Amino acid sequence: MNRESCRLALDLGTTTLAGRLLGAGGEVLAEGKLPNPQAALGGDVVRRMELALDGAGQRLQALLAGGVEALVGELLSRAGLPKASIAAAAAAGNPAVCHLLRNLPVEPLLFPPYRPNDPAGSFHDAAPWGLDLPVPLYLFPLVSGYVGGDLVAFVFSQGPCRPGSMFLDVGTNGEMALFTGERWLCTSVAAGPAFEGGEISCGMALENGAVTGVRVRGDVLELKVAGGVSPRGLCGSGLVEAVGAALEGGLIDRRGRIVQPDEVPTNLARYIAETPAGRVLRLYRDAATDLTLSQEDVRRFQLAKGAVRAGASCLLQKAGVEEGEIGRLVVTGAFGFSLGSEALKRVAMLPANMVDKVRFVPGGALSGVGRFLADPEGPAKVRTLASALRPYPLSGTPAFEKAFLKSLDF
């Protein structure tokens, strides 16, 4: 690579498309995100695959390709580089998004035995998919029908692992991997888009105006807002911390119910309001914004965090590993901002004796794709890692259903 060349790294998420342009020394020349345009047809991948079965595959492919093209164009514009400067390109994504990008049959993902039509892990001419790239695009290998290249990329980003290491990528799907020292196990749970601010009445992506943190200060809920401007909504980390602060202040009970004001013995009761749509937590209000968290928002968050907690518990049980034996828990994903261990403890998203082991890394999958692009032996190393990851299916199993029900309360 010469000085004017760059590498393109892509993370193809269900809700968000993320990308980086990297220089010859691995430096980030430009980074950005855009919503996945496929969300206009379906918020989750199951719905999109059902639409593909009904004949909408080409439309879904065109939407995704258009989103990727727009993202690449934005990155090149920020870096001041032409498209011809891209010397290498790679992408990681979940199985459904990868199949929809390639317009492959989705039946193998929707029906048993839930195996990818083509596990990828190879270079492709992306022109037939609607992508105009000057180089072949490497697609990270898929582990199974429900564990994708994004988890492979995230784990790859972290380098050699010691026993008792666990990795959690939280987005619309919660993908996780565990290394016991003798074997790798991995799984995926459907969390929904709440962690990315999706399907939350006041949810938004991380940008100026997004609440990224909430703390109880006496009888005040103190908001931390991106960009130092007035609040406009909650990104994923803001949602976690808002619920955590409401629990700490007694505004929400352990079952997730927004309580009545007279049940709160402090002046924090003033944050509870009755609206025509029901009881809400009013976090902020001015002439332009009425920022509220509804009971339905809290329930959606409970479903998302319950799925992640249950998935982690089941994976540990399958591996025969106790919670206290986890020495390293690396978390990445779509929160929008790093979370403190106290917030995670309050919302019971992870076992309490694991929370203090958490280390957040931003853009874990993108970092793995970037590492791959910089390593001449990247394809062989990624292929070896992917083949070592043993999938553990959870969806619909009695073990997961039991753990999920236990994980809903705070």
JOURVEN-V690400 format. One record per run of one state. SS is the DSSP state (alpha for helix, beta for strand, coil for the rest). FROM is the first residue (numbers start at 1). TO is the last residue. If there is no record, write none. Layout:
BEGIN
ss,from,to
SS,FROM,TO
SS,FROM,TO
END
This chain:
BEGIN
ss,from,to
coil,1,5
beta,6,12
coil,13,15
beta,16,22
coil,23,27
beta,28,35
coil,36,36
alpha,37,40
coil,41,44
alpha,45,79
coil,80,82
alpha,83,85
beta,86,93
coil,94,94
alpha,95,102
coil,103,106
alpha,107,110
coil,111,121
beta,122,124
coil,125,125
alpha,126,129
coil,130,136
beta,137,139
coil,140,148
alpha,149,157
coil,158,164
beta,165,170
coil,171,172
beta,173,179
coil,180,183
beta,184,190
coil,191,192
alpha,193,196
coil,197,202
beta,203,203
coil,204,209
beta,210,217
coil,218,219
beta,220,225
alpha,226,228
coil,229,232
beta,233,234
coil,235,235
alpha,236,248
coil,249,251
beta,252,252
coil,253,257
beta,258,258
coil,259,260
alpha,261,263
coil,264,266
alpha,267,271
beta,272,275
coil,276,277
beta,278,285
coil,286,289
beta,290,294
alpha,295,319
coil,320,322
alpha,323,325
coil,326,327
beta,328,333
coil,334,340
alpha,341,347
coil,348,351
alpha,352,355
coil,356,357
beta,358,360
coil,361,363
alpha,364,374
coil,375,377
alpha,378,388
beta,389,391
coil,392,397
alpha,398,407
coil,408,410
END
